[in-house]
Amino acid sequence: MSSQEILIEEGVLKGAILHSLWLRERLIGDEFVDPNNLQRLYEPSLLDENLLINNYSIQGKFISITFSDGVKGKISIDELYQEINSVDSIPSKKIWNKKDTLKIFDNNKIFQDSESLIQMLKTFYEYGYVIIENTEAVENEVLNFAEKIGPVRTTNWGKLFNVVSKPNPNDLAYTALELKSHSDNPYRKPVPGIQLLHCIANESTGGDSSLVDGFSVAEYLRENNKEFYQILTNTNVNFKFTDVDVILENKSKLIELDDDGKFRQISFSGRLDYVPYLNQEKLKTFYKARKYMYELCNSDQFKIKFRLSKGMIAMFDNLRTLHGRTKFDPNTGFRHLQGCYIDHDSTEGKLRRLLK
């Protein structure tokens, strides 16, 4: 008997109730989607809203269906299962702290075969960073590396930026000052997703690097201080950057949650944030909470410290992983890093394609 819904009674989809239009939009085959780009060859909004399923059968890994408009086709059971159960090829995030060892990969290996690159990208998504060693310590090498993964995002810093101590800098990164744990560019819309920093020279005294898992800090706050966690996840802060020819502003919470209450983004940069006008009690609580978060982000409990040496690249998730450096003395040697940004769709898209 024809129906707008079918109940699957066997296999991995057992118990699933599937609607006729929902299934119709997922038909595969050259008459339904372009074989080159897999985009639909028809407009699904124009399908009959009263479309029925006349009959169906499960044949191996496919459901074969006949619809009331005379169209016949098949659908992959595995793909339906992954969609219904939100099974993503991008691995789940793992919370970490300073007890974890650095995740280091050899540049001479990761592009030799797809499995090495897959493992590097999986680790990046699990931990929010990777360290790449044995790259050429020459200018523009960070661009060469990044573009093997995806397009580089150009900002007002350009496609590439140089982290060196220089007179009259337009950003504190271009000084020899210590930089506490922070997010980069929280004043942008959208915030750059992934940052790469390549060490060309690090000969000065000081200038050691650090990484902090912002999600680990947020989890600690959620478990140990609900009052601070509540105000940090519910208060929009204005981040602002002022330069000669541009003023960039963006509002976000220090700890941003998604619709499911999971951590979406950490935005933490005390030299750039402006707290909104709140009543006195909320303001007092917010300042206490921000100070506590600052102390956690810069504590030995959460911070991994290391030296970014010549020929190494730190690639980290700027929406999750905070980074910093110790003060250095430019009179004792030259320190030169080059950096660039790429977006998450680049690395995610690369990993999904490699896993197909």
FIKE-988020 format. One record per residue (C-alpha): x, y, z; residue in three letters; chain; residue number from 1. Coordinates in Angstrom, 2 decimals. Example, Ala and Ser with C-alpha at 12.3 -4.5 7.8 and 13.67 -1.06 7.14 Angstrom:
! residues 2
<<12.30; -4.50; 7.80>; "ALA"; "A"; 1>
<<13.67; -1.06; 7.14>; "SER"; "A"; 2>
***
This chain:
! residues 356
<<0.00; 0.00; 0.00>; "MET"; "A"; 1>
<<1.34; 3.40; -0.96>; "SER"; "A"; 2>
<<2.39; 5.69; 1.88>; "SER"; "A"; 3>
<<4.30; 8.90; 2.57>; "GLN"; "A"; 4>
<<6.38; 7.07; 5.20>; "GLU"; "A"; 5>
<<8.08; 3.71; 5.52>; "ILE"; "A"; 6>
<<9.30; 1.93; 8.65>; "LEU"; "A"; 7>
<<12.58; 0.06; 8.23>; "ILE"; "A"; 8>
<<12.34; -3.25; 10.07>; "GLU"; "A"; 9>
<<15.81; -4.71; 9.54>; "GLU"; "A"; 10>
<<19.52; -3.91; 9.37>; "GLY"; "A"; 11>
<<21.35; -0.84; 10.70>; "VAL"; "A"; 12>
<<18.34; 1.40; 9.95>; "LEU"; "A"; 13>
<<15.92; -0.77; 11.94>; "LYS"; "A"; 14>
<<13.28; 1.42; 13.55>; "GLY"; "A"; 15>
<<13.85; 4.42; 11.28>; "ALA"; "A"; 16>
<<10.76; 6.12; 9.84>; "ILE"; "A"; 17>
<<11.60; 7.66; 6.47>; "LEU"; "A"; 18>
<<9.48; 10.28; 4.66>; "HIS"; "A"; 19>
<<8.87; 10.07; 0.92>; "SER"; "A"; 20>
<<10.21; 13.54; 0.02>; "LEU"; "A"; 21>
<<13.21; 13.09; 2.32>; "TRP"; "A"; 22>
<<14.06; 9.86; 0.50>; "LEU"; "A"; 23>
<<13.28; 11.26; -2.95>; "ARG"; "A"; 24>
<<15.86; 14.02; -2.45>; "GLU"; "A"; 25>
<<18.54; 11.42; -1.72>; "ARG"; "A"; 26>
<<18.19; 9.33; -4.86>; "LEU"; "A"; 27>
<<21.51; 8.62; -6.56>; "ILE"; "A"; 28>
<<22.15; 8.10; -10.23>; "GLY"; "A"; 29>
<<23.00; 10.17; -13.29>; "ASP"; "A"; 30>
<<19.36; 11.13; -13.89>; "GLU"; "A"; 31>
<<19.14; 12.77; -10.45>; "PHE"; "A"; 32>
<<22.59; 14.26; -9.78>; "VAL"; "A"; 33>
<<25.46; 15.46; -11.93>; "ASP"; "A"; 34>
<<28.11; 12.68; -11.87>; "PRO"; "A"; 35>
<<30.95; 15.20; -11.66>; "ASN"; "A"; 36>
<<29.80; 17.42; -8.80>; "ASN"; "A"; 37>
<<26.90; 15.40; -7.27>; "LEU"; "A"; 38>
<<24.61; 18.45; -7.38>; "GLN"; "A"; 39>
<<20.92; 17.81; -8.04>; "ARG"; "A"; 40>
<<19.68; 18.12; -11.60>; "LEU"; "A"; 41>
<<16.23; 19.17; -10.42>; "TYR"; "A"; 42>
<<14.72; 21.61; -7.94>; "GLU"; "A"; 43>
<<13.49; 19.62; -4.90>; "PRO"; "A"; 44>
<<11.09; 22.39; -3.82>; "SER"; "A"; 45>
<<9.02; 21.66; -6.95>; "LEU"; "A"; 46>
<<8.40; 18.00; -6.05>; "LEU"; "A"; 47>
<<4.81; 17.04; -5.31>; "ASP"; "A"; 48>
<<4.29; 17.56; -1.57>; "GLU"; "A"; 49>
<<1.87; 14.60; -1.60>; "ASN"; "A"; 50>
<<4.44; 12.24; -3.16>; "LEU"; "A"; 51>
<<3.97; 8.61; -2.08>; "LEU"; "A"; 52>
<<6.20; 5.56; -1.90>; "ILE"; "A"; 53>
<<4.56; 2.79; -3.96>; "ASN"; "A"; 54>
<<7.02; 0.08; -2.96>; "ASN"; "A"; 55>
<<10.57; -0.46; -1.76>; "TYR"; "A"; 56>
<<13.03; -3.27; -1.10>; "SER"; "A"; 57>
<<16.40; -3.60; 0.59>; "ILE"; "A"; 58>
<<19.00; -5.04; -1.75>; "GLN"; "A"; 59>
<<22.45; -5.39; -0.21>; "GLY"; "A"; 60>
<<23.67; -1.95; 0.83>; "LYS"; "A"; 61>
<<20.90; -0.07; -1.00>; "PHE"; "A"; 62>
<<17.20; 0.70; -0.68>; "ILE"; "A"; 63>
<<15.43; 0.46; -4.06>; "SER"; "A"; 64>
<<12.28; 2.62; -4.20>; "ILE"; "A"; 65>
<<9.43; 3.32; -6.60>; "THR"; "A"; 66>
<<7.55; 6.60; -6.10>; "PHE"; "A"; 67>
<<4.03; 7.60; -7.09>; "SER"; "A"; 68>
<<5.34; 9.97; -9.76>; "ASP"; "A"; 69>
<<6.82; 6.98; -11.58>; "GLY"; "A"; 70>
<<10.42; 7.68; -10.56>; "VAL"; "A"; 71>
<<12.52; 4.70; -9.50>; "LYS"; "A"; 72>
<<15.91; 4.80; -7.83>; "GLY"; "A"; 73>
<<18.19; 3.62; -5.06>; "LYS"; "A"; 74>
<<19.79; 5.09; -1.94>; "ILE"; "A"; 75>
<<22.89; 4.01; -0.02>; "SER"; "A"; 76>
<<21.98; 2.55; 3.37>; "ILE"; "A"; 77>
<<25.40; 3.44; 4.78>; "ASP"; "A"; 78>
<<24.99; 7.09; 3.81>; "GLU"; "A"; 79>
<<21.49; 7.22; 5.31>; "LEU"; "A"; 80>
<<22.81; 5.69; 8.53>; "TYR"; "A"; 81>
<<25.64; 8.22; 8.75>; "GLN"; "A"; 82>
<<23.26; 11.11; 8.13>; "GLU"; "A"; 83>
<<20.61; 9.97; 10.59>; "ILE"; "A"; 84>
<<23.14; 9.22; 13.31>; "ASN"; "A"; 85>
<<25.33; 12.28; 12.59>; "SER"; "A"; 86>
<<28.37; 10.12; 11.91>; "VAL"; "A"; 87>
<<31.07; 12.49; 10.68>; "ASP"; "A"; 88>
<<34.44; 11.52; 9.29>; "SER"; "A"; 89>
<<35.95; 14.42; 11.24>; "ILE"; "A"; 90>
<<37.06; 12.88; 14.57>; "PRO"; "A"; 91>
<<35.65; 14.02; 17.90>; "SER"; "A"; 92>
<<37.66; 16.48; 19.96>; "LYS"; "A"; 93>
<<39.76; 15.21; 22.84>; "LYS"; "A"; 94>
<<40.29; 17.34; 25.92>; "ILE"; "A"; 95>
<<43.97; 17.61; 26.88>; "TRP"; "A"; 96>
<<46.29; 19.38; 29.31>; "ASN"; "A"; 97>
<<50.01; 19.74; 29.96>; "LYS"; "A"; 98>
<<50.36; 16.03; 30.78>; "LYS"; "A"; 99>
<<49.92; 15.22; 27.11>; "ASP"; "A"; 100>
<<53.00; 15.03; 24.92>; "THR"; "A"; 101>
<<53.42; 17.29; 21.90>; "LEU"; "A"; 102>
<<51.82; 15.96; 18.72>; "LYS"; "A"; 103>
<<54.73; 16.13; 16.28>; "ILE"; "A"; 104>
<<54.77; 15.05; 12.63>; "PHE"; "A"; 105>
<<57.59; 14.88; 10.08>; "ASP"; "A"; 106>
<<57.11; 17.10; 7.03>; "ASN"; "A"; 107>
<<59.13; 14.60; 4.98>; "ASN"; "A"; 108>
<<56.49; 11.93; 5.59>; "LYS"; "A"; 109>
<<53.04; 13.52; 5.76>; "ILE"; "A"; 110>
<<52.82; 14.31; 2.04>; "PHE"; "A"; 111>
<<54.48; 11.09; 0.88>; "GLN"; "A"; 112>
<<51.33; 9.01; 1.32>; "ASP"; "A"; 113>
<<47.70; 9.72; 2.12>; "SER"; "A"; 114>
<<47.72; 7.70; 5.37>; "GLU"; "A"; 115>
<<50.35; 9.97; 6.95>; "SER"; "A"; 116>
<<48.40; 13.07; 5.95>; "LEU"; "A"; 117>
<<45.16; 11.54; 7.23>; "ILE"; "A"; 118>
<<46.77; 10.80; 10.60>; "GLN"; "A"; 119>
<<48.11; 14.34; 10.86>; "MET"; "A"; 120>
<<44.72; 15.91; 10.07>; "LEU"; "A"; 121>
<<42.89; 13.54; 12.42>; "LYS"; "A"; 122>
<<45.26; 14.44; 15.24>; "THR"; "A"; 123>
<<44.81; 18.12; 14.48>; "PHE"; "A"; 124>
<<41.04; 17.82; 14.86>; "TYR"; "A"; 125>
<<41.29; 15.68; 17.98>; "GLU"; "A"; 126>
<<43.73; 17.91; 19.85>; "TYR"; "A"; 127>
<<43.39; 21.27; 18.13>; "GLY"; "A"; 128>
<<47.02; 21.51; 17.06>; "TYR"; "A"; 129>
<<49.98; 19.70; 15.51>; "VAL"; "A"; 130>
<<53.68; 20.53; 15.30>; "ILE"; "A"; 131>
<<55.37; 19.90; 11.94>; "ILE"; "A"; 132>
<<59.14; 19.49; 11.91>; "GLU"; "A"; 133>
<<61.75; 19.30; 9.15>; "ASN"; "A"; 134>
<<60.37; 22.00; 6.89>; "THR"; "A"; 135>
<<62.72; 24.28; 4.99>; "GLU"; "A"; 136>
<<63.58; 27.29; 7.16>; "ALA"; "A"; 137>
<<63.08; 29.76; 4.33>; "VAL"; "A"; 138>
<<60.62; 32.56; 3.69>; "GLU"; "A"; 139>
<<57.24; 31.66; 2.16>; "ASN"; "A"; 140>
<<57.59; 28.00; 3.13>; "GLU"; "A"; 141>
<<54.56; 28.32; 5.42>; "VAL"; "A"; 142>
<<52.49; 29.28; 2.37>; "LEU"; "A"; 143>
<<53.81; 26.30; 0.42>; "ASN"; "A"; 144>
<<52.84; 24.02; 3.30>; "PHE"; "A"; 145>
<<49.42; 25.59; 3.90>; "ALA"; "A"; 146>
<<48.41; 25.55; 0.24>; "GLU"; "A"; 147>
<<48.94; 21.78; 0.09>; "LYS"; "A"; 148>
<<45.94; 21.61; 2.45>; "ILE"; "A"; 149>
<<43.76; 24.47; 1.26>; "GLY"; "A"; 150>
<<43.51; 28.12; 0.22>; "PRO"; "A"; 151>
<<45.20; 30.71; 2.43>; "VAL"; "A"; 152>
<<42.99; 33.43; 3.87>; "ARG"; "A"; 153>
<<44.17; 36.98; 3.18>; "THR"; "A"; 154>
<<43.60; 39.61; 5.89>; "THR"; "A"; 155>
<<44.74; 43.20; 6.35>; "ASN"; "A"; 156>
<<48.09; 41.66; 7.38>; "TRP"; "A"; 157>
<<48.29; 40.25; 3.86>; "GLY"; "A"; 158>
<<48.44; 36.64; 2.76>; "LYS"; "A"; 159>
<<51.54; 36.19; 4.90>; "LEU"; "A"; 160>
<<52.72; 38.01; 8.02>; "PHE"; "A"; 161>
<<56.16; 38.28; 9.62>; "ASN"; "A"; 162>
<<56.48; 38.00; 13.39>; "VAL"; "A"; 163>
<<59.61; 39.96; 14.21>; "VAL"; "A"; 164>
<<60.46; 42.67; 16.70>; "SER"; "A"; 165>
<<60.29; 46.03; 14.92>; "LYS"; "A"; 166>
<<59.94; 49.71; 15.82>; "PRO"; "A"; 167>
<<56.48; 51.31; 16.05>; "ASN"; "A"; 168>
<<54.57; 48.03; 15.66>; "PRO"; "A"; 169>
<<50.85; 48.02; 14.90>; "ASN"; "A"; 170>
<<50.44; 44.84; 16.97>; "ASP"; "A"; 171>
<<52.12; 43.63; 20.17>; "LEU"; "A"; 172>
<<53.06; 40.40; 18.36>; "ALA"; "A"; 173>
<<55.68; 42.48; 16.53>; "TYR"; "A"; 174>
<<57.55; 43.34; 19.73>; "THR"; "A"; 175>
<<59.80; 41.35; 22.04>; "ALA"; "A"; 176>
<<57.21; 41.42; 24.83>; "LEU"; "A"; 177>
<<55.80; 38.34; 26.50>; "GLU"; "A"; 178>
<<52.42; 37.32; 25.09>; "LEU"; "A"; 179>
<<50.15; 35.48; 27.50>; "LYS"; "A"; 180>
<<47.80; 32.75; 26.27>; "SER"; "A"; 181>
<<45.42; 34.27; 23.76>; "HIS"; "A"; 182>
<<43.31; 33.81; 20.63>; "SER"; "A"; 183>
<<44.35; 35.54; 17.43>; "ASP"; "A"; 184>
<<42.15; 38.10; 15.68>; "ASN"; "A"; 185>
<<38.98; 37.73; 17.79>; "PRO"; "A"; 186>
<<37.93; 41.09; 16.31>; "TYR"; "A"; 187>
<<37.36; 39.60; 12.84>; "ARG"; "A"; 188>
<<34.13; 38.38; 11.23>; "LYS"; "A"; 189>
<<34.60; 35.49; 11.03>; "PRO"; "A"; 190>
<<37.61; 34.81; 13.24>; "VAL"; "A"; 191>
<<40.36; 32.96; 11.31>; "PRO"; "A"; 192>
<<39.90; 29.28; 12.03>; "GLY"; "A"; 193>
<<43.42; 27.91; 11.73>; "ILE"; "A"; 194>
<<46.77; 29.59; 12.22>; "GLN"; "A"; 195>
<<50.16; 28.38; 11.07>; "LEU"; "A"; 196>
<<53.41; 29.79; 12.50>; "LEU"; "A"; 197>
<<56.66; 28.78; 10.82>; "HIS"; "A"; 198>
<<60.00; 29.27; 12.54>; "CYS"; "A"; 199>
<<62.69; 30.58; 10.21>; "ILE"; "A"; 200>
<<65.03; 31.62; 13.03>; "ALA"; "A"; 201>
<<64.84; 31.53; 16.83>; "ASN"; "A"; 202>
<<68.33; 32.44; 18.01>; "GLU"; "A"; 203>
<<67.50; 34.92; 20.75>; "SER"; "A"; 204>
<<67.33; 34.30; 24.48>; "THR"; "A"; 205>
<<63.70; 33.65; 25.40>; "GLY"; "A"; 206>
<<60.88; 33.48; 22.88>; "GLY"; "A"; 207>
<<59.66; 30.03; 23.91>; "ASP"; "A"; 208>
<<56.16; 29.03; 22.82>; "SER"; "A"; 209>
<<53.12; 27.65; 24.62>; "SER"; "A"; 210>
<<49.77; 26.12; 23.76>; "LEU"; "A"; 211>
<<46.65; 25.72; 25.89>; "VAL"; "A"; 212>
<<43.50; 23.73; 25.16>; "ASP"; "A"; 213>
<<40.80; 26.33; 25.68>; "GLY"; "A"; 214>
<<38.14; 23.61; 25.72>; "PHE"; "A"; 215>
<<39.94; 21.94; 28.63>; "SER"; "A"; 216>
<<39.89; 25.23; 30.55>; "VAL"; "A"; 217>
<<36.20; 25.70; 29.74>; "ALA"; "A"; 218>
<<35.41; 22.17; 30.90>; "GLU"; "A"; 219>
<<37.26; 22.82; 34.17>; "TYR"; "A"; 220>
<<35.23; 25.99; 34.69>; "LEU"; "A"; 221>
<<31.97; 24.18; 33.99>; "ARG"; "A"; 222>
<<32.77; 21.52; 36.56>; "GLU"; "A"; 223>
<<34.31; 23.71; 39.26>; "ASN"; "A"; 224>
<<32.74; 27.17; 39.15>; "ASN"; "A"; 225>
<<29.24; 27.29; 37.70>; "LYS"; "A"; 226>
<<28.76; 30.99; 38.49>; "GLU"; "A"; 227>
<<31.84; 32.02; 36.52>; "PHE"; "A"; 228>
<<31.00; 29.56; 33.74>; "TYR"; "A"; 229>
<<27.49; 30.99; 33.39>; "GLN"; "A"; 230>
<<28.57; 34.60; 33.03>; "ILE"; "A"; 231>
<<31.43; 33.77; 30.64>; "LEU"; "A"; 232>
<<29.10; 31.78; 28.37>; "THR"; "A"; 233>
<<26.34; 34.40; 28.42>; "ASN"; "A"; 234>
<<28.14; 37.76; 28.12>; "THR"; "A"; 235>
<<29.10; 39.22; 24.77>; "ASN"; "A"; 236>
<<32.43; 41.05; 24.83>; "VAL"; "A"; 237>
<<33.52; 43.55; 22.18>; "ASN"; "A"; 238>
<<36.93; 42.84; 20.64>; "PHE"; "A"; 239>
<<38.51; 45.78; 18.84>; "LYS"; "A"; 240>
<<41.61; 46.37; 16.74>; "PHE"; "A"; 241>
<<42.63; 49.85; 15.58>; "THR"; "A"; 242>
<<45.11; 50.49; 12.77>; "ASP"; "A"; 243>
<<45.94; 53.41; 10.50>; "VAL"; "A"; 244>
<<43.42; 52.50; 7.80>; "ASP"; "A"; 245>
<<41.03; 50.08; 9.49>; "VAL"; "A"; 246>
<<39.08; 49.53; 12.72>; "ILE"; "A"; 247>
<<37.91; 45.95; 13.21>; "LEU"; "A"; 248>
<<35.28; 44.97; 15.78>; "GLU"; "A"; 249>
<<33.47; 41.76; 16.68>; "ASN"; "A"; 250>
<<31.32; 40.70; 19.61>; "LYS"; "A"; 251>
<<31.56; 37.22; 21.05>; "SER"; "A"; 252>
<<31.48; 35.36; 24.33>; "LYS"; "A"; 253>
<<34.75; 34.23; 25.88>; "LEU"; "A"; 254>
<<33.30; 30.71; 25.86>; "ILE"; "A"; 255>
<<30.88; 30.18; 22.96>; "GLU"; "A"; 256>
<<28.50; 27.20; 23.00>; "LEU"; "A"; 257>
<<26.62; 25.62; 20.11>; "ASP"; "A"; 258>
<<22.92; 24.74; 20.12>; "ASP"; "A"; 259>
<<23.68; 21.44; 21.87>; "ASP"; "A"; 260>
<<25.63; 23.11; 24.67>; "GLY"; "A"; 261>
<<28.98; 21.89; 23.33>; "LYS"; "A"; 262>
<<32.02; 24.15; 23.07>; "PHE"; "A"; 263>
<<32.06; 25.99; 19.76>; "ARG"; "A"; 264>
<<34.75; 28.63; 20.23>; "GLN"; "A"; 265>
<<37.07; 30.22; 22.77>; "ILE"; "A"; 266>
<<37.79; 33.94; 22.31>; "SER"; "A"; 267>
<<40.34; 35.17; 24.81>; "PHE"; "A"; 268>
<<42.60; 38.17; 24.30>; "SER"; "A"; 269>
<<42.81; 40.49; 27.28>; "GLY"; "A"; 270>
<<44.63; 43.22; 25.38>; "ARG"; "A"; 271>
<<41.82; 43.59; 22.88>; "LEU"; "A"; 272>
<<38.56; 43.04; 24.75>; "ASP"; "A"; 273>
<<36.11; 45.64; 26.02>; "TYR"; "A"; 274>
<<33.57; 44.49; 28.58>; "VAL"; "A"; 275>
<<30.02; 45.76; 27.96>; "PRO"; "A"; 276>
<<28.16; 48.10; 30.26>; "TYR"; "A"; 277>
<<26.59; 45.81; 32.89>; "LEU"; "A"; 278>
<<24.99; 46.40; 36.27>; "ASN"; "A"; 279>
<<27.52; 46.53; 39.09>; "GLN"; "A"; 280>
<<26.97; 43.02; 40.43>; "GLU"; "A"; 281>
<<27.26; 41.39; 37.00>; "LYS"; "A"; 282>
<<30.33; 43.48; 36.24>; "LEU"; "A"; 283>
<<32.03; 42.40; 39.47>; "LYS"; "A"; 284>
<<31.26; 38.77; 38.73>; "THR"; "A"; 285>
<<32.44; 39.03; 35.13>; "PHE"; "A"; 286>
<<35.78; 40.58; 36.10>; "TYR"; "A"; 287>
<<36.35; 37.88; 38.73>; "LYS"; "A"; 288>
<<35.43; 35.19; 36.21>; "ALA"; "A"; 289>
<<37.69; 36.61; 33.48>; "ARG"; "A"; 290>
<<40.61; 36.87; 35.92>; "LYS"; "A"; 291>
<<40.09; 33.27; 36.97>; "TYR"; "A"; 292>
<<39.97; 32.14; 33.34>; "MET"; "A"; 293>
<<43.16; 34.10; 32.67>; "TYR"; "A"; 294>
<<44.89; 32.37; 35.60>; "GLU"; "A"; 295>
<<43.81; 28.96; 34.35>; "LEU"; "A"; 296>
<<44.89; 29.68; 30.76>; "CYS"; "A"; 297>
<<48.36; 30.68; 31.96>; "ASN"; "A"; 298>
<<48.82; 28.02; 34.64>; "SER"; "A"; 299>
<<51.15; 25.04; 34.52>; "ASP"; "A"; 300>
<<48.06; 22.87; 34.86>; "GLN"; "A"; 301>
<<46.97; 23.56; 31.29>; "PHE"; "A"; 302>
<<49.91; 25.03; 29.40>; "LYS"; "A"; 303>
<<52.30; 23.01; 27.24>; "ILE"; "A"; 304>
<<55.62; 24.85; 26.91>; "LYS"; "A"; 305>
<<58.12; 24.18; 24.14>; "PHE"; "A"; 306>
<<60.58; 25.92; 21.87>; "ARG"; "A"; 307>
<<59.58; 26.41; 18.27>; "LEU"; "A"; 308>
<<62.87; 25.66; 16.60>; "SER"; "A"; 309>
<<64.16; 26.44; 13.13>; "LYS"; "A"; 310>
<<62.19; 24.54; 10.49>; "GLY"; "A"; 311>
<<59.15; 23.82; 12.69>; "MET"; "A"; 312>
<<55.53; 24.82; 12.05>; "ILE"; "A"; 313>
<<52.90; 25.13; 14.76>; "ALA"; "A"; 314>
<<49.46; 24.60; 13.21>; "MET"; "A"; 315>
<<46.62; 25.21; 15.66>; "PHE"; "A"; 316>
<<42.87; 25.66; 15.82>; "ASP"; "A"; 317>
<<42.48; 29.35; 16.60>; "ASN"; "A"; 318>
<<38.86; 28.80; 17.69>; "LEU"; "A"; 319>
<<40.00; 26.43; 20.43>; "ARG"; "A"; 320>
<<43.72; 26.51; 21.12>; "THR"; "A"; 321>
<<45.30; 29.51; 22.85>; "LEU"; "A"; 322>
<<48.93; 30.31; 22.15>; "HIS"; "A"; 323>
<<51.59; 32.50; 23.68>; "GLY"; "A"; 324>
<<55.32; 33.13; 24.02>; "ARG"; "A"; 325>
<<57.83; 34.26; 26.58>; "THR"; "A"; 326>
<<59.66; 37.57; 26.37>; "LYS"; "A"; 327>
<<62.80; 37.50; 24.25>; "PHE"; "A"; 328>
<<65.88; 39.65; 23.84>; "ASP"; "A"; 329>
<<66.45; 40.63; 20.18>; "PRO"; "A"; 330>
<<69.98; 41.74; 21.06>; "ASN"; "A"; 331>
<<70.97; 38.11; 21.68>; "THR"; "A"; 332>
<<69.94; 36.78; 18.28>; "GLY"; "A"; 333>
<<67.41; 36.99; 15.47>; "PHE"; "A"; 334>
<<63.88; 35.63; 15.92>; "ARG"; "A"; 335>
<<61.70; 35.39; 12.81>; "HIS"; "A"; 336>
<<58.40; 33.56; 12.39>; "LEU"; "A"; 337>
<<56.14; 33.71; 9.37>; "GLN"; "A"; 338>
<<52.46; 32.99; 9.65>; "GLY"; "A"; 339>
<<49.26; 32.62; 7.68>; "CYS"; "A"; 340>
<<45.65; 31.60; 8.17>; "TYR"; "A"; 341>
<<43.50; 28.94; 6.57>; "ILE"; "A"; 342>
<<39.87; 28.08; 7.30>; "ASP"; "A"; 343>
<<38.36; 24.92; 8.72>; "HIS"; "A"; 344>
<<36.50; 24.06; 5.55>; "ASP"; "A"; 345>
<<39.92; 23.57; 3.91>; "SER"; "A"; 346>
<<41.23; 21.00; 6.37>; "THR"; "A"; 347>
<<37.86; 19.33; 6.92>; "GLU"; "A"; 348>
<<37.28; 19.09; 3.18>; "GLY"; "A"; 349>
<<40.76; 17.69; 2.63>; "LYS"; "A"; 350>
<<40.27; 15.03; 5.31>; "LEU"; "A"; 351>
<<36.80; 14.01; 4.09>; "ARG"; "A"; 352>
<<38.11; 13.58; 0.53>; "ARG"; "A"; 353>
<<41.10; 11.54; 1.73>; "LEU"; "A"; 354>
<<38.82; 9.24; 3.71>; "LEU"; "A"; 355>
<<36.47; 8.52; 0.78>; "LYS"; "A"; 356>
***
